[in-house]
Amino acid sequence: MSALPRRSAVVVGSGPNGLAAAITLAQAGLDVVVHEASDRIGGGVRTDELTLPGFRHDVCSAIHPLGRSSACFAALDLGIEWLESPACVAHPFDDEEAAVLFRSVDETCATLGRDADSYRRVIGPLAESWRRIEPLVLGPFPLDPRAPLRLLSSLGVTGSVRALHAALSTTEGLVRRSFETTRGRGFVAGNAAHSMLPLDRRPSAGFALVLLVLGHAVGWPFPRGGSQAIADALAAKLAELGGEIRVSSPVDELPRADVVVCDVSPRELLRLALFPASYTRALRRYRYGPGAFKLDWALSGPIPWRDERCRLAATVHLGGRYEEIAESERAPFERRVGERPFVLLTQPSLWDDTRAPAGSQTAWAYCHVPNGSAVDMTDAIEAQVERFAPGFRKLIVARSARGPAELESHNRNLVGGDLNGGLMDLRQLYTRPAAKLVPYRTPRRGVYICSASTPPGGGVHGMCGFAAATAALNDLNRSVTNH
């Protein structure tokens, strides 16, 4: 009696979600081929010499609290060497000491003055309970019904209600209710701005809470050698399982296979295949968020921060007071750019000597702009750095500037420069790319979507890919059983 043929799977796109999906399918015994349009794997986790030879820059993502926290990555034992700066994040001000996120809640509170007790009350219980909260944030989805019960057992009914209320609220509401100082409010706003939402829109506060809690629970680490190390580790794991990756292999229509998983945006999915009218309309209605304008610098030395605390953190938030950050994050939704943009900056080469020649440094920074904006934000971003680090510009040896068009050209999933794979407001946080119980499943049998445009959304964690592949395997097993 001849053996049944092995099932086949094709994955379109080699970002962390595509690679996580490929590994999950290969672990289940499928023959897996990954197609990557670029000549390099990684999608948003790439590291290249963008400025000068020897200066290695993260093309997109750089700091990875979700990567270390990810249940998917942890189960794969990828062997990534995670590095950490003494502090996770520093947030300087013009006329006050910086607020700093340390692994220790107490050390963090010591930088917040009169808001120390408020911070401890809001963040402390969540940090202690992160592992029970994590499935509600990162999934996999649909949620295990036991996940909310674990939250209740950890925080109690009152604590759970308070936590959910805070997570689903606006940043404006959270800071007005719970924080009274310039440092406390600005510090929370800087973390909330990672949501790429206006701070008076829900659930921007939830992003601040998650990032702050992650700082205490797992840190804000970065891989030695750059983010490319994550993609390379995932690719090596797939190779161990017999999977294949084909680079410079663009896909213009869906390949034939038992399972096809697409690490692509909704817009790109529509390019690859025809779907029923209702699903097509849902994908066309999918909303993308603000774009990013990103700078990479080759520097002749460390950034000369006026506040020495900024030398402790690989990530620095530049925007000062809450009001200034709120104005900057509102601007892209009004199709304009702020005069003083909130700037997210990373300086991992202070702790990773593989990033630059001896005595030199690399850094990158970006701000949010209207989706697809063509405005050059180089001067505005560098002015914000100079504001908190006088003399910074004198250290610039070379720079690379990429606006939304260049970011999308590098990676078609970054539609209009949107780094989150789509707007992450309440309407679209979990109903992405369409309102379905299993959002990864498309109407075409055997075809799934696993990009950041599915839950849990943006961030390097692989959970979208893991969940999509799990859904595909469940469907495949049901199909075999029925036959």
FIZAVEX-725267 format. One record per residue (C-alpha): x, y, z; residue number from 1. Coordinates in steps of 0.1 Angstrom, whole numbers, plus 5000, padded with zeros to 4 digits. Example, Ala and Ser with C-alpha at 12.3 -4.5 7.8 and 13.67 -1.06 7.14 Angstrom:
% residues 2
X:5123 | Y:4955 | Z:5078 | num:1
X:5137 | Y:4989 | Z:5071 | num:2
END
This chain:
% residues 483
X:5000 | Y:5000 | Z:5000 | num:1
X:5016 | Y:5033 | Z:4989 | num:2
X:5021 | Y:5061 | Z:5015 | num:3
X:4999 | Y:5092 | Z:5013 | num:4
X:5016 | Y:5122 | Z:4997 | num:5
X:5029 | Y:5148 | Z:5022 | num:6
X:5008 | Y:5180 | Z:5024 | num:7
X:5023 | Y:5211 | Z:5009 | num:8
X:5024 | Y:5247 | Z:5022 | num:9
X:5035 | Y:5280 | Z:5006 | num:10
X:5042 | Y:5311 | Z:5026 | num:11
X:5043 | Y:5344 | Z:5008 | num:12
X:5067 | Y:5368 | Z:5026 | num:13
X:5096 | Y:5362 | Z:5050 | num:14
X:5089 | Y:5387 | Z:5077 | num:15
X:5088 | Y:5374 | Z:5113 | num:16
X:5051 | Y:5364 | Z:5109 | num:17
X:5057 | Y:5346 | Z:5076 | num:18
X:5086 | Y:5327 | Z:5090 | num:19
X:5068 | Y:5318 | Z:5122 | num:20
X:5039 | Y:5305 | Z:5101 | num:21
X:5063 | Y:5285 | Z:5080 | num:22
X:5080 | Y:5269 | Z:5110 | num:23
X:5047 | Y:5260 | Z:5126 | num:24
X:5036 | Y:5243 | Z:5094 | num:25
X:5069 | Y:5225 | Z:5090 | num:26
X:5067 | Y:5212 | Z:5125 | num:27
X:5034 | Y:5196 | Z:5116 | num:28
X:5051 | Y:5177 | Z:5088 | num:29
X:5041 | Y:5198 | Z:5058 | num:30
X:5065 | Y:5205 | Z:5029 | num:31
X:5070 | Y:5243 | Z:5032 | num:32
X:5083 | Y:5268 | Z:5007 | num:33
X:5086 | Y:5305 | Z:5015 | num:34
X:5087 | Y:5331 | Z:4987 | num:35
X:5103 | Y:5364 | Z:4994 | num:36
X:5102 | Y:5392 | Z:4967 | num:37
X:5133 | Y:5409 | Z:4981 | num:38
X:5168 | Y:5396 | Z:4977 | num:39
X:5170 | Y:5394 | Z:5016 | num:40
X:5148 | Y:5378 | Z:5041 | num:41
X:5133 | Y:5395 | Z:5071 | num:42
X:5107 | Y:5421 | Z:5061 | num:43
X:5107 | Y:5445 | Z:5090 | num:44
X:5136 | Y:5428 | Z:5107 | num:45
X:5165 | Y:5437 | Z:5085 | num:46
X:5199 | Y:5452 | Z:5092 | num:47
X:5219 | Y:5469 | Z:5065 | num:48
X:5248 | Y:5493 | Z:5059 | num:49
X:5225 | Y:5522 | Z:5051 | num:50
X:5250 | Y:5550 | Z:5055 | num:51
X:5287 | Y:5539 | Z:5053 | num:52
X:5306 | Y:5506 | Z:5052 | num:53
X:5309 | Y:5492 | Z:5087 | num:54
X:5278 | Y:5511 | Z:5101 | num:55
X:5250 | Y:5486 | Z:5105 | num:56
X:5215 | Y:5500 | Z:5109 | num:57
X:5182 | Y:5484 | Z:5116 | num:58
X:5161 | Y:5491 | Z:5085 | num:59
X:5128 | Y:5491 | Z:5105 | num:60
X:5124 | Y:5476 | Z:5139 | num:61
X:5152 | Y:5478 | Z:5165 | num:62
X:5140 | Y:5473 | Z:5201 | num:63
X:5120 | Y:5441 | Z:5208 | num:64
X:5101 | Y:5437 | Z:5241 | num:65
X:5074 | Y:5418 | Z:5223 | num:66
X:5101 | Y:5395 | Z:5208 | num:67
X:5114 | Y:5385 | Z:5241 | num:68
X:5079 | Y:5381 | Z:5256 | num:69
X:5066 | Y:5361 | Z:5226 | num:70
X:5053 | Y:5327 | Z:5234 | num:71
X:5060 | Y:5317 | Z:5198 | num:72
X:5096 | Y:5327 | Z:5198 | num:73
X:5102 | Y:5313 | Z:5233 | num:74
X:5089 | Y:5279 | Z:5222 | num:75
X:5113 | Y:5278 | Z:5193 | num:76
X:5144 | Y:5284 | Z:5214 | num:77
X:5160 | Y:5306 | Z:5187 | num:78
X:5193 | Y:5312 | Z:5205 | num:79
X:5192 | Y:5349 | Z:5199 | num:80
X:5216 | Y:5369 | Z:5221 | num:81
X:5195 | Y:5396 | Z:5236 | num:82
X:5213 | Y:5427 | Z:5249 | num:83
X:5199 | Y:5452 | Z:5273 | num:84
X:5208 | Y:5488 | Z:5282 | num:85
X:5208 | Y:5497 | Z:5319 | num:86
X:5174 | Y:5514 | Z:5314 | num:87
X:5147 | Y:5506 | Z:5289 | num:88
X:5136 | Y:5542 | Z:5280 | num:89
X:5146 | Y:5577 | Z:5289 | num:90
X:5123 | Y:5607 | Z:5284 | num:91
X:5141 | Y:5640 | Z:5288 | num:92
X:5125 | Y:5674 | Z:5295 | num:93
X:5136 | Y:5710 | Z:5289 | num:94
X:5137 | Y:5721 | Z:5325 | num:95
X:5134 | Y:5689 | Z:5346 | num:96
X:5152 | Y:5657 | Z:5351 | num:97
X:5144 | Y:5629 | Z:5327 | num:98
X:5118 | Y:5602 | Z:5335 | num:99
X:5133 | Y:5567 | Z:5331 | num:100
X:5118 | Y:5533 | Z:5327 | num:101
X:5140 | Y:5508 | Z:5346 | num:102
X:5133 | Y:5471 | Z:5350 | num:103
X:5126 | Y:5478 | Z:5387 | num:104
X:5093 | Y:5495 | Z:5394 | num:105
X:5108 | Y:5512 | Z:5424 | num:106
X:5137 | Y:5526 | Z:5404 | num:107
X:5113 | Y:5539 | Z:5378 | num:108
X:5091 | Y:5555 | Z:5405 | num:109
X:5122 | Y:5573 | Z:5419 | num:110
X:5124 | Y:5593 | Z:5386 | num:111
X:5087 | Y:5604 | Z:5387 | num:112
X:5086 | Y:5627 | Z:5417 | num:113
X:5050 | Y:5632 | Z:5430 | num:114
X:5037 | Y:5607 | Z:5405 | num:115
X:5057 | Y:5578 | Z:5420 | num:116
X:5028 | Y:5564 | Z:5440 | num:117
X:5003 | Y:5568 | Z:5411 | num:118
X:5027 | Y:5549 | Z:5388 | num:119
X:5032 | Y:5521 | Z:5413 | num:120
X:4994 | Y:5518 | Z:5418 | num:121
X:4987 | Y:5517 | Z:5381 | num:122
X:5016 | Y:5497 | Z:5368 | num:123
X:5028 | Y:5476 | Z:5397 | num:124
X:5000 | Y:5450 | Z:5398 | num:125
X:5000 | Y:5446 | Z:5360 | num:126
X:5038 | Y:5441 | Z:5359 | num:127
X:5035 | Y:5413 | Z:5386 | num:128
X:5007 | Y:5396 | Z:5366 | num:129
X:5021 | Y:5401 | Z:5330 | num:130
X:5023 | Y:5364 | Z:5321 | num:131
X:4986 | Y:5360 | Z:5329 | num:132
X:4977 | Y:5392 | Z:5310 | num:133
X:4999 | Y:5384 | Z:5280 | num:134
X:4975 | Y:5361 | Z:5262 | num:135
X:4948 | Y:5388 | Z:5262 | num:136
X:4974 | Y:5411 | Z:5244 | num:137
X:4993 | Y:5387 | Z:5222 | num:138
X:4970 | Y:5358 | Z:5218 | num:139
X:4970 | Y:5334 | Z:5200 | num:140
X:4935 | Y:5343 | Z:5188 | num:141
X:4907 | Y:5333 | Z:5191 | num:142
X:4914 | Y:5335 | Z:5228 | num:143
X:4916 | Y:5306 | Z:5251 | num:144
X:4884 | Y:5310 | Z:5272 | num:145
X:4906 | Y:5305 | Z:5303 | num:146
X:4927 | Y:5336 | Z:5296 | num:147
X:4902 | Y:5361 | Z:5311 | num:148
X:4897 | Y:5338 | Z:5341 | num:149
X:4935 | Y:5339 | Z:5347 | num:150
X:4933 | Y:5376 | Z:5347 | num:151
X:4905 | Y:5376 | Z:5372 | num:152
X:4924 | Y:5352 | Z:5395 | num:153
X:4955 | Y:5374 | Z:5394 | num:154
X:4940 | Y:5408 | Z:5398 | num:155
X:4906 | Y:5401 | Z:5413 | num:156
X:4873 | Y:5414 | Z:5399 | num:157
X:4879 | Y:5451 | Z:5409 | num:158
X:4915 | Y:5450 | Z:5397 | num:159
X:4906 | Y:5434 | Z:5364 | num:160
X:4878 | Y:5460 | Z:5358 | num:161
X:4902 | Y:5488 | Z:5365 | num:162
X:4929 | Y:5473 | Z:5343 | num:163
X:4906 | Y:5468 | Z:5314 | num:164
X:4891 | Y:5503 | Z:5318 | num:165
X:4926 | Y:5518 | Z:5318 | num:166
X:4937 | Y:5497 | Z:5288 | num:167
X:4907 | Y:5507 | Z:5267 | num:168
X:4908 | Y:5544 | Z:5276 | num:169
X:4924 | Y:5574 | Z:5260 | num:170
X:4958 | Y:5585 | Z:5271 | num:171
X:4944 | Y:5619 | Z:5278 | num:172
X:4919 | Y:5603 | Z:5302 | num:173
X:4945 | Y:5582 | Z:5319 | num:174
X:4970 | Y:5610 | Z:5326 | num:175
X:4943 | Y:5634 | Z:5337 | num:176
X:4929 | Y:5608 | Z:5362 | num:177
X:4961 | Y:5593 | Z:5375 | num:178
X:4991 | Y:5616 | Z:5370 | num:179
X:4996 | Y:5652 | Z:5380 | num:180
X:5032 | Y:5661 | Z:5371 | num:181
X:5048 | Y:5672 | Z:5338 | num:182
X:5072 | Y:5642 | Z:5341 | num:183
X:5045 | Y:5616 | Z:5348 | num:184
X:5022 | Y:5628 | Z:5321 | num:185
X:5049 | Y:5632 | Z:5295 | num:186
X:5064 | Y:5598 | Z:5303 | num:187
X:5031 | Y:5580 | Z:5298 | num:188
X:5024 | Y:5600 | Z:5266 | num:189
X:5057 | Y:5590 | Z:5251 | num:190
X:5049 | Y:5553 | Z:5255 | num:191
X:5013 | Y:5558 | Z:5243 | num:192
X:5026 | Y:5575 | Z:5211 | num:193
X:5039 | Y:5541 | Z:5199 | num:194
X:5002 | Y:5534 | Z:5191 | num:195
X:5004 | Y:5559 | Z:5162 | num:196
X:4970 | Y:5571 | Z:5174 | num:197
X:4959 | Y:5606 | Z:5186 | num:198
X:4962 | Y:5605 | Z:5224 | num:199
X:4926 | Y:5615 | Z:5228 | num:200
X:4915 | Y:5583 | Z:5210 | num:201
X:4909 | Y:5548 | Z:5225 | num:202
X:4928 | Y:5526 | Z:5232 | num:203
X:4960 | Y:5547 | Z:5230 | num:204
X:4964 | Y:5543 | Z:5268 | num:205
X:4965 | Y:5505 | Z:5264 | num:206
X:4997 | Y:5508 | Z:5243 | num:207
X:5014 | Y:5528 | Z:5271 | num:208
X:5004 | Y:5503 | Z:5297 | num:209
X:5016 | Y:5473 | Z:5277 | num:210
X:5050 | Y:5489 | Z:5269 | num:211
X:5056 | Y:5501 | Z:5304 | num:212
X:5046 | Y:5467 | Z:5319 | num:213
X:5069 | Y:5449 | Z:5294 | num:214
X:5098 | Y:5471 | Z:5305 | num:215
X:5094 | Y:5457 | Z:5340 | num:216
X:5084 | Y:5421 | Z:5330 | num:217
X:5109 | Y:5414 | Z:5302 | num:218
X:5128 | Y:5446 | Z:5295 | num:219
X:5132 | Y:5463 | Z:5261 | num:220
X:5160 | Y:5442 | Z:5246 | num:221
X:5177 | Y:5442 | Z:5212 | num:222
X:5196 | Y:5414 | Z:5194 | num:223
X:5234 | Y:5415 | Z:5191 | num:224
X:5242 | Y:5423 | Z:5155 | num:225
X:5209 | Y:5439 | Z:5147 | num:226
X:5173 | Y:5428 | Z:5141 | num:227
X:5185 | Y:5407 | Z:5112 | num:228
X:5195 | Y:5382 | Z:5138 | num:229
X:5159 | Y:5374 | Z:5145 | num:230
X:5151 | Y:5367 | Z:5108 | num:231
X:5183 | Y:5346 | Z:5105 | num:232
X:5174 | Y:5326 | Z:5136 | num:233
X:5139 | Y:5319 | Z:5123 | num:234
X:5153 | Y:5309 | Z:5089 | num:235
X:5178 | Y:5286 | Z:5105 | num:236
X:5150 | Y:5269 | Z:5125 | num:237
X:5130 | Y:5265 | Z:5093 | num:238
X:5159 | Y:5249 | Z:5075 | num:239
X:5164 | Y:5224 | Z:5103 | num:240
X:5128 | Y:5213 | Z:5097 | num:241
X:5134 | Y:5209 | Z:5060 | num:242
X:5117 | Y:5241 | Z:5049 | num:243
X:5129 | Y:5261 | Z:5019 | num:244
X:5132 | Y:5299 | Z:5014 | num:245
X:5134 | Y:5314 | Z:4979 | num:246
X:5145 | Y:5350 | Z:4978 | num:247
X:5141 | Y:5373 | Z:4948 | num:248
X:5109 | Y:5353 | Z:4942 | num:249
X:5080 | Y:5377 | Z:4938 | num:250
X:5045 | Y:5362 | Z:4937 | num:251
X:5019 | Y:5377 | Z:4914 | num:252
X:4991 | Y:5352 | Z:4920 | num:253
X:4984 | Y:5327 | Z:4947 | num:254
X:5005 | Y:5295 | Z:4943 | num:255
X:4989 | Y:5260 | Z:4944 | num:256
X:4993 | Y:5242 | Z:4977 | num:257
X:4972 | Y:5225 | Z:5004 | num:258
X:4979 | Y:5256 | Z:5025 | num:259
X:4988 | Y:5291 | Z:5014 | num:260
X:4997 | Y:5317 | Z:5041 | num:261
X:5002 | Y:5353 | Z:5031 | num:262
X:5024 | Y:5376 | Z:5052 | num:263
X:5010 | Y:5406 | Z:5032 | num:264
X:4988 | Y:5437 | Z:5037 | num:265
X:4951 | Y:5435 | Z:5028 | num:266
X:4959 | Y:5457 | Z:4997 | num:267
X:4985 | Y:5432 | Z:4986 | num:268
X:4962 | Y:5402 | Z:4992 | num:269
X:4937 | Y:5417 | Z:4969 | num:270
X:4964 | Y:5420 | Z:4942 | num:271
X:4972 | Y:5383 | Z:4946 | num:272
X:4937 | Y:5368 | Z:4944 | num:273
X:4900 | Y:5373 | Z:4937 | num:274
X:4876 | Y:5370 | Z:4967 | num:275
X:4839 | Y:5371 | Z:4972 | num:276
X:4825 | Y:5406 | Z:4970 | num:277
X:4818 | Y:5410 | Z:5007 | num:278
X:4854 | Y:5401 | Z:5017 | num:279
X:4868 | Y:5423 | Z:4989 | num:280
X:4848 | Y:5452 | Z:5002 | num:281
X:4861 | Y:5446 | Z:5038 | num:282
X:4897 | Y:5445 | Z:5026 | num:283
X:4892 | Y:5477 | Z:5006 | num:284
X:4877 | Y:5494 | Z:5036 | num:285
X:4907 | Y:5485 | Z:5058 | num:286
X:4922 | Y:5516 | Z:5072 | num:287
X:4959 | Y:5523 | Z:5074 | num:288
X:4975 | Y:5546 | Z:5100 | num:289
X:5000 | Y:5574 | Z:5099 | num:290
X:5033 | Y:5569 | Z:5080 | num:291
X:5068 | Y:5573 | Z:5094 | num:292
X:5098 | Y:5594 | Z:5084 | num:293
X:5130 | Y:5577 | Z:5095 | num:294
X:5166 | Y:5588 | Z:5097 | num:295
X:5196 | Y:5566 | Z:5103 | num:296
X:5229 | Y:5583 | Z:5113 | num:297
X:5265 | Y:5573 | Z:5112 | num:298
X:5280 | Y:5592 | Z:5142 | num:299
X:5316 | Y:5601 | Z:5152 | num:300
X:5307 | Y:5595 | Z:5188 | num:301
X:5280 | Y:5590 | Z:5214 | num:302
X:5250 | Y:5615 | Z:5214 | num:303
X:5259 | Y:5643 | Z:5238 | num:304
X:5227 | Y:5642 | Z:5259 | num:305
X:5223 | Y:5672 | Z:5282 | num:306
X:5207 | Y:5649 | Z:5308 | num:307
X:5231 | Y:5620 | Z:5316 | num:308
X:5202 | Y:5597 | Z:5322 | num:309
X:5196 | Y:5595 | Z:5285 | num:310
X:5229 | Y:5576 | Z:5282 | num:311
X:5214 | Y:5547 | Z:5302 | num:312
X:5187 | Y:5538 | Z:5277 | num:313
X:5188 | Y:5523 | Z:5242 | num:314
X:5155 | Y:5540 | Z:5235 | num:315
X:5149 | Y:5578 | Z:5241 | num:316
X:5116 | Y:5595 | Z:5236 | num:317
X:5119 | Y:5631 | Z:5225 | num:318
X:5089 | Y:5653 | Z:5229 | num:319
X:5089 | Y:5668 | Z:5264 | num:320
X:5055 | Y:5676 | Z:5278 | num:321
X:5022 | Y:5657 | Z:5273 | num:322
X:5007 | Y:5687 | Z:5254 | num:323
X:5035 | Y:5688 | Z:5229 | num:324
X:5033 | Y:5650 | Z:5222 | num:325
X:4996 | Y:5651 | Z:5219 | num:326
X:4998 | Y:5679 | Z:5193 | num:327
X:5024 | Y:5659 | Z:5173 | num:328
X:5003 | Y:5627 | Z:5173 | num:329
X:4971 | Y:5646 | Z:5163 | num:330
X:4988 | Y:5662 | Z:5133 | num:331
X:4990 | Y:5632 | Z:5109 | num:332
X:4952 | Y:5626 | Z:5113 | num:333
X:4946 | Y:5662 | Z:5102 | num:334
X:4969 | Y:5657 | Z:5072 | num:335
X:4997 | Y:5679 | Z:5085 | num:336
X:5030 | Y:5676 | Z:5102 | num:337
X:5038 | Y:5690 | Z:5136 | num:338
X:5064 | Y:5718 | Z:5140 | num:339
X:5079 | Y:5698 | Z:5169 | num:340
X:5074 | Y:5662 | Z:5161 | num:341
X:5075 | Y:5635 | Z:5188 | num:342
X:5107 | Y:5616 | Z:5179 | num:343
X:5114 | Y:5579 | Z:5189 | num:344
X:5152 | Y:5574 | Z:5189 | num:345
X:5173 | Y:5543 | Z:5194 | num:346
X:5211 | Y:5541 | Z:5202 | num:347
X:5218 | Y:5504 | Z:5206 | num:348
X:5254 | Y:5507 | Z:5194 | num:349
X:5264 | Y:5520 | Z:5229 | num:350
X:5260 | Y:5484 | Z:5240 | num:351
X:5266 | Y:5465 | Z:5208 | num:352
X:5300 | Y:5469 | Z:5193 | num:353
X:5290 | Y:5451 | Z:5161 | num:354
X:5270 | Y:5481 | Z:5149 | num:355
X:5298 | Y:5506 | Z:5141 | num:356
X:5336 | Y:5509 | Z:5137 | num:357
X:5355 | Y:5514 | Z:5169 | num:358
X:5350 | Y:5549 | Z:5183 | num:359
X:5319 | Y:5555 | Z:5162 | num:360
X:5282 | Y:5550 | Z:5168 | num:361
X:5249 | Y:5545 | Z:5149 | num:362
X:5215 | Y:5557 | Z:5158 | num:363
X:5181 | Y:5559 | Z:5142 | num:364
X:5150 | Y:5580 | Z:5148 | num:365
X:5116 | Y:5585 | Z:5133 | num:366
X:5085 | Y:5606 | Z:5137 | num:367
X:5049 | Y:5601 | Z:5126 | num:368
X:5036 | Y:5619 | Z:5095 | num:369
X:5004 | Y:5617 | Z:5074 | num:370
X:5001 | Y:5584 | Z:5055 | num:371
X:5020 | Y:5587 | Z:5022 | num:372
X:5034 | Y:5622 | Z:5031 | num:373
X:5062 | Y:5635 | Z:5009 | num:374
X:5073 | Y:5661 | Z:5035 | num:375
X:5110 | Y:5660 | Z:5044 | num:376
X:5113 | Y:5658 | Z:5082 | num:377
X:5151 | Y:5657 | Z:5084 | num:378
X:5156 | Y:5691 | Z:5099 | num:379
X:5126 | Y:5688 | Z:5123 | num:380
X:5138 | Y:5655 | Z:5137 | num:381
X:5174 | Y:5666 | Z:5140 | num:382
X:5163 | Y:5698 | Z:5157 | num:383
X:5145 | Y:5677 | Z:5183 | num:384
X:5176 | Y:5657 | Z:5190 | num:385
X:5197 | Y:5689 | Z:5191 | num:386
X:5172 | Y:5704 | Z:5216 | num:387
X:5180 | Y:5677 | Z:5241 | num:388
X:5216 | Y:5669 | Z:5230 | num:389
X:5233 | Y:5702 | Z:5220 | num:390
X:5262 | Y:5695 | Z:5196 | num:391
X:5245 | Y:5664 | Z:5181 | num:392
X:5246 | Y:5677 | Z:5145 | num:393
X:5284 | Y:5681 | Z:5147 | num:394
X:5287 | Y:5643 | Z:5152 | num:395
X:5268 | Y:5633 | Z:5120 | num:396
X:5292 | Y:5617 | Z:5095 | num:397
X:5265 | Y:5604 | Z:5072 | num:398
X:5227 | Y:5600 | Z:5072 | num:399
X:5201 | Y:5580 | Z:5054 | num:400
X:5165 | Y:5594 | Z:5051 | num:401
X:5135 | Y:5574 | Z:5043 | num:402
X:5100 | Y:5588 | Z:5041 | num:403
X:5067 | Y:5568 | Z:5036 | num:404
X:5073 | Y:5562 | Z:4999 | num:405
X:5108 | Y:5548 | Z:5005 | num:406
X:5096 | Y:5527 | Z:5034 | num:407
X:5068 | Y:5512 | Z:5012 | num:408
X:5092 | Y:5507 | Z:4983 | num:409
X:5114 | Y:5486 | Z:5007 | num:410
X:5085 | Y:5466 | Z:5020 | num:411
X:5051 | Y:5467 | Z:5004 | num:412
X:5034 | Y:5458 | Z:5037 | num:413
X:5043 | Y:5493 | Z:5049 | num:414
X:5014 | Y:5510 | Z:5031 | num:415
X:5020 | Y:5547 | Z:5030 | num:416
X:5048 | Y:5542 | Z:5056 | num:417
X:5024 | Y:5527 | Z:5082 | num:418
X:5047 | Y:5506 | Z:5105 | num:419
X:5018 | Y:5489 | Z:5123 | num:420
X:5002 | Y:5472 | Z:5094 | num:421
X:4970 | Y:5492 | Z:5098 | num:422
X:4953 | Y:5516 | Z:5122 | num:423
X:4950 | Y:5500 | Z:5157 | num:424
X:4920 | Y:5518 | Z:5171 | num:425
X:4892 | Y:5501 | Z:5189 | num:426
X:4873 | Y:5494 | Z:5156 | num:427
X:4903 | Y:5477 | Z:5141 | num:428
X:4923 | Y:5463 | Z:5170 | num:429
X:4911 | Y:5427 | Z:5167 | num:430
X:4887 | Y:5429 | Z:5138 | num:431
X:4916 | Y:5431 | Z:5113 | num:432
X:4916 | Y:5428 | Z:5084 | num:433
X:4879 | Y:5419 | Z:5086 | num:434
X:4854 | Y:5411 | Z:5114 | num:435
X:4856 | Y:5373 | Z:5116 | num:436
X:4859 | Y:5348 | Z:5144 | num:437
X:4890 | Y:5335 | Z:5128 | num:438
X:4905 | Y:5366 | Z:5112 | num:439
X:4934 | Y:5347 | Z:5095 | num:440
X:4910 | Y:5326 | Z:5074 | num:441
X:4900 | Y:5340 | Z:5040 | num:442
X:4869 | Y:5329 | Z:5020 | num:443
X:4892 | Y:5309 | Z:4997 | num:444
X:4897 | Y:5274 | Z:5009 | num:445
X:4933 | Y:5268 | Z:5022 | num:446
X:4943 | Y:5305 | Z:5019 | num:447
X:4952 | Y:5326 | Z:5050 | num:448
X:4966 | Y:5360 | Z:5059 | num:449
X:4992 | Y:5363 | Z:5087 | num:450
X:5007 | Y:5398 | Z:5085 | num:451
X:5005 | Y:5425 | Z:5111 | num:452
X:4972 | Y:5434 | Z:5096 | num:453
X:4958 | Y:5405 | Z:5117 | num:454
X:4956 | Y:5402 | Z:5155 | num:455
X:4975 | Y:5410 | Z:5176 | num:456
X:4988 | Y:5435 | Z:5151 | num:457
X:5021 | Y:5453 | Z:5148 | num:458
X:5053 | Y:5444 | Z:5166 | num:459
X:5079 | Y:5417 | Z:5162 | num:460
X:5065 | Y:5386 | Z:5179 | num:461
X:5055 | Y:5361 | Z:5153 | num:462
X:5021 | Y:5355 | Z:5169 | num:463
X:5001 | Y:5365 | Z:5138 | num:464
X:5020 | Y:5338 | Z:5118 | num:465
X:5017 | Y:5312 | Z:5146 | num:466
X:4980 | Y:5318 | Z:5149 | num:467
X:4973 | Y:5317 | Z:5112 | num:468
X:4993 | Y:5285 | Z:5107 | num:469
X:4975 | Y:5269 | Z:5137 | num:470
X:4941 | Y:5279 | Z:5121 | num:471
X:4953 | Y:5264 | Z:5088 | num:472
X:4964 | Y:5231 | Z:5104 | num:473
X:4930 | Y:5228 | Z:5123 | num:474
X:4912 | Y:5233 | Z:5090 | num:475
X:4934 | Y:5208 | Z:5073 | num:476
X:4929 | Y:5182 | Z:5100 | num:477
X:4891 | Y:5186 | Z:5098 | num:478
X:4893 | Y:5182 | Z:5060 | num:479
X:4913 | Y:5150 | Z:5064 | num:480
X:4889 | Y:5137 | Z:5090 | num:481
X:4858 | Y:5145 | Z:5069 | num:482
X:4873 | Y:5126 | Z:5040 | num:483
END
